Amino acid sequence: LRDSGFDVVVGLRPEGASWAKAQADGLTVKSPNDAVKGAAIVMFLTPDMVQKALYKSVVDDIVQGAALLFAHGFAVHFGQVAPRADLDVALIAPKGPGGLVRRQYEEGHGVPCLVAVHQDATGNALKLALAYASGIGGARAGVIETTFAEETETDLFGEQAVLCGGATELIVAGFETLVEAGYQPEVAYYEVMHELKLIVDLLHEGGLRKMHKFISDTAAWGDMISGPRVVDQRSRDAMKAILADIQDGTFARDWIAENEAGMPEFRNRMQADLDHPIEKVGTDLRSRMDWLEE
């Protein structure tokens, strides 16, 4: 945004690690309350679970008629943040993490964005959201108008059923199947974890068509006859159940309660993931490929 000509102030905790980092990048840095004073646009780029408390702490310092923006709709959609009536409330959600947004911008490209308006107090909320999307390079790749509900629910579903939950469980299950059958853990790692990037890159660049073009006929045949045996009707029924939990608020209520309890189950499940043998094998193998750090 700064490089696109916006007047940017970053609101950070004075004791936080990012304060000095942002200053070193030449950005103006203030505490959250000071940062929002006089701001025409206030963008929340914090974890979902802290937005409720953060909004309450800064709302009285946000000027009348300002715009309140979000990169993900969770807090607003599930009632954690109830914006003041005088504020424009909009969503600009890049379909990629911050590091990728920056790299694509620097290269003259952009990451596609979703935009949505929750509250149009001034009549200019959508125009402002589009301007913000343009400022971070998103308009170079394409912007799709959506709603807070659609962005939030599809984003949560994608993370849980496919991108994070589904993919990692598939990888770990494949690793365990090969190792239990007597194959070397290192060979199993290469087959189910390391090579996944090659396939994902092909899918990302050109969809199913490009993937099928660049893999062998043997791989394509195995894909078509065995994929449906793994992701079968039971898998599809599980996906529908996951989506229903997201849509009716069950997931949000459970996640909010987990945070309020200090995240004990979150920590236990995370540690179990990190203690899995695939992590030990992967750490060793990746250490031999120093270019991965680049």
Secondary structure as GFF3:
##gff-version 3
##sequence-region A 1 294
A	DSSP	three_ten_helix	2	4	.	.	.	ID=ss1
A	DSSP	beta_strand	9	11	.	.	.	ID=ss2
A	DSSP	alpha_helix	18	24	.	.	.	ID=ss3
A	DSSP	beta_strand	28	30	.	.	.	ID=ss4
A	DSSP	alpha_helix	32	36	.	.	.	ID=ss5
A	DSSP	beta_strand	41	44	.	.	.	ID=ss6
A	DSSP	three_ten_helix	48	50	.	.	.	ID=ss7
A	DSSP	alpha_helix	51	58	.	.	.	ID=ss8
A	DSSP	three_ten_helix	59	61	.	.	.	ID=ss9
A	DSSP	beta_strand	67	70	.	.	.	ID=ss10
A	DSSP	alpha_helix	74	77	.	.	.	ID=ss11
A	DSSP	beta_strand	88	94	.	.	.	ID=ss12
A	DSSP	alpha_helix	98	106	.	.	.	ID=ss13
A	DSSP	beta_strand	113	119	.	.	.	ID=ss14
A	DSSP	alpha_helix	125	135	.	.	.	ID=ss15
A	DSSP	three_ten_helix	138	140	.	.	.	ID=ss16
A	DSSP	beta_strand	143	145	.	.	.	ID=ss17
A	DSSP	alpha_helix	148	157	.	.	.	ID=ss18
A	DSSP	pi_helix	158	163	.	.	.	ID=ss19
A	DSSP	alpha_helix	165	180	.	.	.	ID=ss20
A	DSSP	alpha_helix	185	189	.	.	.	ID=ss21
A	DSSP	pi_helix	190	194	.	.	.	ID=ss22
A	DSSP	alpha_helix	196	214	.	.	.	ID=ss23
A	DSSP	alpha_helix	217	230	.	.	.	ID=ss24
A	DSSP	alpha_helix	233	247	.	.	.	ID=ss25
A	DSSP	alpha_helix	250	260	.	.	.	ID=ss26
A	DSSP	alpha_helix	264	274	.	.	.	ID=ss27
A	DSSP	alpha_helix	277	287	.	.	.	ID=ss28
A	DSSP	three_ten_helix	290	293	.	.	.	ID=ss29
###
